[in-house]
Amino acid sequence: MRAPPTLKEFRLEEIADGIGHLIFDMPGRSMNVFSNAAIHESELVADWLPSSGLKGLLISSGKASAFCAGADLAELSEAYAMIVSAPESERSQVARSHFAPIGRAFRKLETAGVPIAVAINGLALGGGCEFALAGHYRVLTDTPNTALGLPESLVGLFPGAGGTQRMPRLVGIDAAWPILLDGARLSPAQAIEAGAAHMTVPVGQEINAALAWLQTGPEPVQPWDRKDWPLSNVNDVRRKVLEVRMARMAETKGHYPAITAILDCVKLGLPVTMDQAVAIEIDIFAELIKRPEPRDMIRTLFLGKQSYAKLHKSSTLPPAFTPLLKDVASALAGVAKAIGRDQADTHRTAAGFTKELPEGDVGTELTTEGLPQVKAIAATGLWIETPDKDWQRTGARLLAAAAIAAAPYRDELSLSDQQAADYAVVTELGFPAYLGGPFALLESVGSAGVAKMWAT
């Protein structure tokens, strides 16, 4: 084995004669995630592999907790700030350059000419699942804790490292929809039945099973790279995508662009070669990541959810949470009463509210005079900036009312507590998740933006 690159997030050992063992084991972390450092190192390994002298590569996790939980979503928030700080004409290229390496690394791995077997014990989600799908053979431990999944759509993103292309090629387009669009997970048995994995074994036997396959000298070629691989029929794919698109648009009112992006990736990617498909995928991902919805959904449905769970588990929810929720509920009730409940209920659905508007005490009259001075992050490009339909004007009033009611609590809550509060408002009061919550909305459009929405 030729000397490997220097690695910190991974360890590379020789497990048997001519067989390398790449162990994903991030230092100082209880669970592996694909950080920028891990992505960089995976590409180093992929570049080294063709000339490594190896006859096979086994990939596993050094963590007992899981194989890999996905992307480092905290770093994604930093990436968004970097993208929107660039001139608007350059943002797509900045996004593409930043996010392309992970998909490029996985494509290099599967075409390196070396058979790759992946031993998975525990969760392989998001980027972790995409990493596994880039291997030629997958062994899963037969436990309730082991699963394959691509949950990115739940936080406004999609699997942009080849996941929108490999999963439907493996399991079929119809079986892929719940995985890609709803965050459904495949248990070991389901993964085998669907075609996403090759073998299940008891815990502790996964390494030996993967090694045994490598020692048979298998051909290191993915199904979609074989000469006899049939490309999907363009018209069949378009028909299936159109059916799903119409149903999802009716359900989400078009407020969740990740859904549209995933459907576009499948429609455009399945009928072409994998190299063409992953290029299409990263172009679509670069456009999506510039939008505010992924940023706000990550902030609330991931970071906020984590913060809320920790606070709730330790019984340390800030005292402000109870009056904050009450004040937001009263503000929404006040707008509904002023507009007329029947009309408000119809319009709130169009705006993306998921629960009926509160009734009862409407509280004190709202005013924007006390709003803290907050500068907008960037133009959102969303309907909230120029509401010109009846439902948009009602929706803008409701959203602004929630932000105005929450704003007085801003100074007494830390950022993580604000994110947790946003999560509570989304889950308990039905605030539209694509906008993140009242604090996220205030940060996104700024105090001037909230005041403009309120004046609609």
N, C-alpha and C positions, 0 to 999 in steps of 0.2 A: 504494500500500500504506500503510494507516494505521500509525502508529508502533507497533511491537510491544512487548511487555513486556520488562523487563530480564531477561536470561538469562545464566547463567554455565556451566551444564552443556551448553547448546545454543548454537548460533549460528543466526541467522535472516537470510537474505540474499534478494535478488530475483534469481533465476537467469534469468528471461526476463520479458517484458512480462506483468504480472499473475500470474506464477507465483513463489511463494515457495519457498525451499530451507531446510529445517530440518535442521541438521547436529548430530548427537549427538556431542559431543566433550568429555568430562569433562577438566578441567584436571588435570595431574599424575597421570593414570592411563594405563596402557598399554592398558587395555581398558574399554569402557563397561559400567557396571552401573546398575541402577535403585536409586540411593540415595534417601533421603528428599528430598534437594534436587532430584534429577532428576524424581522423581514430582511434586513441587510445581510445578516449571517446566513439565512436560508439561500439567498442568491449566491453568496460566496461558495457555499457547498455545491450548489447546482453548477456553477462554473468550473469547480474543481473536479467534479465527478467523472466526466468523460475521460480524463487523463489520470484518474486516481489509481488505476490498476485493479480496481475492485471487480469482482464477479457478481456482486449483489450488495444492496444496502437495506438494512433493517432500521425502521424508524419507530421509536417508542417514546413514552414520557417518563421522566424521572420523578414525577409527582404521583403520590398515592391518590390525590384528590380527583384528577381528571387527566385526559390527554391534552386538551387545550380548550379554553372557554371562548376563544374567538379573538377579536381585535381589542386593542387597548383603547377603549372608548374615551378615556380622559385625553389621550393624545389626539383623538379625532377632533375634540373641541379646540385644541390648540391649532390644529391644521386648518380648521375653518377660519379662525382669526387671521392666520397667515394668508389664506386665499382672498378674503374680503379686503385685506389691507393692500393687495396688489391693484394696479389699474384695472378697470373693468374689462378692457380689451385683452388683458393677459391672464385673467383668472382661470379660464378653461385650461390653458397650457400649464399654469402653476399647479392646478389640481391634478391634471394628468401626470405630470412629472413626479408629483409627490406620491401618488397612489399606484402608479403602474408597477413599481418593483415587485410587489408581492405576487401579482398575477404572472409577471414575467419569470419570476423565480420558479413558480410551480410548473409553468410550461417547460422551462429548461430541465427541471427534474424529470418529468415524464418522458422527455425526448433525449435524455443523456446517453442512452444506449446501455444503461445498467438497470437490471430489474430491481424494483423497489417494493418491499413488503412493509406494511404498516400494522403494528400491534397496538390495539386500542383497548385500554382499560379505563372506564369512566367516560365522561362527556367529551365529545368531539364536536364542538359547535362553531358556527361561523367560519372564521379563518382556519380554525382547527379541523373542521370538516372538509374544507376545501383543500387543505394540506393533505389530508388522508385520501381524498379523491384523486389527487395527483399521483398517488402510488399505484402500482400495477396489481396489488393484492392486499386485501384488508381482512385482518383477523380481529374479531371482537370478543371480549369476555362476556359470558352469558350471565349478566347480573342486571338488576333493575337500575343500577347507577350508570350503565353504559348506554349511550345513544348517539346517533348522528343527527345533526340538525343545522338549519340555516335560518336563524331567527332575526336576521338583520332588518327585515321589513317591520318588525315590532318597534324599532327605534328610528324609523324613517329612512333606512338605507336598504341596500341589497348586497348579496355576496358578490363583490366585484373582483374576486381573484379566480374567476373561472367557475364559480358555483352555479351561475345561471345557465351555464353551458354543459358542464359535466353531469350534474344531477339529472336533468331531463334526458340526456343521452343514455344514462345508466338505467333509470327506472321508468322511462316513458313520460311524455309530456303531461298526461292526465294525472299520473301519480305524483308528479313533481309539484303541481299547483299548491296543495296544502303545505308542502315543505317550504316553497319559495315565498308564498303570499301570506301564510298564517303562522309560520314558525313551528309547524308540526315536527315532532321528533320521531325518528325511526328507532325502535327498540332493536336489539340484536336480531331477534327472530324476524322482525319486519324488514330489517335491512337485507337479510339473506333472501327473503321471499321477493323483495322488490328488485334485487339485483345490485344493491349499493355496497354489499360486502360479500365475502367468499366463504368465511368459516366462523363459527362460534366455538369457544372452548371455555372450560372452567378457569376462574381467576388463577393466575400463576402459570398457565400453560401457553399463554399467547405468544411469548417470545420464542419458545421452542417451535410452535406451530408455524410462525412466520419464517423462522430460520429453515425449517424443513422444506418449505416451499422454495425458498431461494436456492437451496442445495440441489434442487432438481434441474437447475440450469434453465429456467423459463425464458421465453423470448420477451425482451423488455419493450413491448409495444402496446399502447393503449388500444382498445377496440376502435375508437374513432380515428386512429392513425393507420389502421390496416387498409390495404388497397381495396378490400371487398366491403368496406363500411359504406352503407347506403345513406346518402344525405337525405334529410327529411324533405318531403314534398312541400314546396313553397305554399301552394294553395291550401293544403291540409293544415299546415301550421297557422296560416293566417285565419282560417276558419275557426280553429280551436281558440286562438288568442282573442278573436273578436267576440266569441261567446262569453269568455271569461271577462273581457274588458267591459262589456255592457252590464253584466251582473255586478261587477265591482264598482262601476261608476254609479249605479243606482244605489248601492249600499253606502259608499263613502262620499258621494256628491263631488267627487274629483278632488277632495282636499288632501289626499295622500299621494304625492308624486312618486314615491318609491314603488307603488303598485304599478303605475303607468310605466315606469322605467324598467321594472322586471318584465312586464309584458312585451315591451319593445325589444329587450335583450333576447327573449325567447323567439319572438317573431323574426327578427333579423339574423339571429345567430344560428339557429338550428339548421337552416337550409344551406349553410356554407361550411367550409373547413374550420377546424378548431383554431388555427392561427388567425383566420379572418374573424372568427367569432369572439375571441378574447380581445381583439383590437376594437371591435364594435362595443363590447361590454365596458371597457375602460373609458371609451369616449362618452358613453351614456352616464357612467358613474361620475365622471368629471363634471358633467352638467348638473347632476343631482346634488352633489356635495356642496355646490355653491349656494343652494337654496337655504332658506331659514328653517324649514321644517325638520330636517335631520338634526340640526344643531339644537333646536328647542325640544325635540323628542328625546334625544340623548340626555339632555340636561334634566328632563323631568322623569321620563319613563325608565331611565337607567340610573343616573346619578341620584335623582330625587327619590326614586323607589328604594335604592340601597340605603340612603340616609334615613328615610322614613322607617324602614324595617329595623335598622339599628336602634333608632330612638324608641320605637314601639317596644322592641324586645327588652330594652333596658328600663322601660317605664320612665323615660326622660324626655318625652315630647314637650317642647317649650310651652309654657302656660299660654302664650299668645295664640296658639293654634285654635283653641276653642272659640274665642271671640272673633278671630280672623274669619273662620269658616262661617260663623253666624252673620258677620257683617257682609261677607260676599253673598251669602244666601239672601239677605235682606235687600241688597242692592239689585240682585237679579229679579227678586219679587217686585221691587219698585218699578223697574223698567217694564215688566210684564203687565203690571196694573195700569201704568200710564198709556201703554200702547194698546192694551186689550189682550187678555190672556189667549184667546183663540188665535189671534193673528201672531202673537209672540211665540206661541208654541209651534205654529207652522213654520215660522221663519227661523226659529232656533235650530230646528232639524236641518234646514238648508245650510245654516252656518256651521254645522258640525257639532252642536251640543248633543250629548248622548243621553241625557236624562231630562225629565220634565222639569220645568222651571219651578223654583220653590214658591210656596204660597205663605201667607201669614204676614207678620210684621215687616213693613217696608223700610223701617229705620228712618234715619234723618235724611234730609235732602242732600244729594250728592253735589259736590262742586270740585272743579279742577284747580281751584286756587291753592290748595295745600299740597299739590303734587310735588314730589322732590324733583330737582332739576337733573334729568337723566338724558344723555345724548343717545340718539338712535345708533345702533351698531352699523346698519347699512340699509339701503332701500330694500324692502322685502319683495316687491313685485307682486304682492298678493292683493286680493280684492279689498282688504281692510284699508288700503291706502286711498282708494277712490271708489267708495261704495256708491253705486248708482242704481241699484235695483232695490225694491222694497225689502226683500229679505236681507240684503246686504246692509241697508241702513239700520234695520232692527238688530241684526247681528253685531254691527259695530257698536251700537249703544249698549248691548248686553256685555260685550267684551270689555268695553271701556269702563262700564259700571263695576265689573269685577276687579279691574286693575286699580280704579280709584279707591274702592273699599279696602283693598289689600295694602295699598301704598303706605298708610300710616304705621304699619307694622315693620316696614322695611329696615329701619334703623336698629330695631331691637332683635333682629334675626340675622344670624350669620348667613353667608352664601349657601352653605349646605342646608341650613334650616329653611331658607327661602325655597330651595329646590324641593325639599321634603314637603313644604307647604303647598307648592304647586302640584305635586303629586297627589296630595290629599284633595285639593280642589278639583283636579281632573277626575279622580276616582269616585269622590263622594258627591260632587255637584254636577259632573258631566261636562265640565269645561272642555272645549275642543283640544284633544291631545296634540294635534298638529301645530298648535300655537303654544304649547308648553305649559300654560298656566298664567295667572295674572302677573306674577313677578317676571316671568320670561317675556311676556308681552310688553311690559314696561321697558325692559332692557332692549328688546328688539326694535320697537318703534319710537322709544323715547317718550318723555313727558309731553312734548309737542304733538307727537303722533296720537297719544291717548286722548289729549284734549281735542284734537281734530275729530277723532272717532266719536267722542262724546257729543260734539256739536253737530254731528250729522243729522 
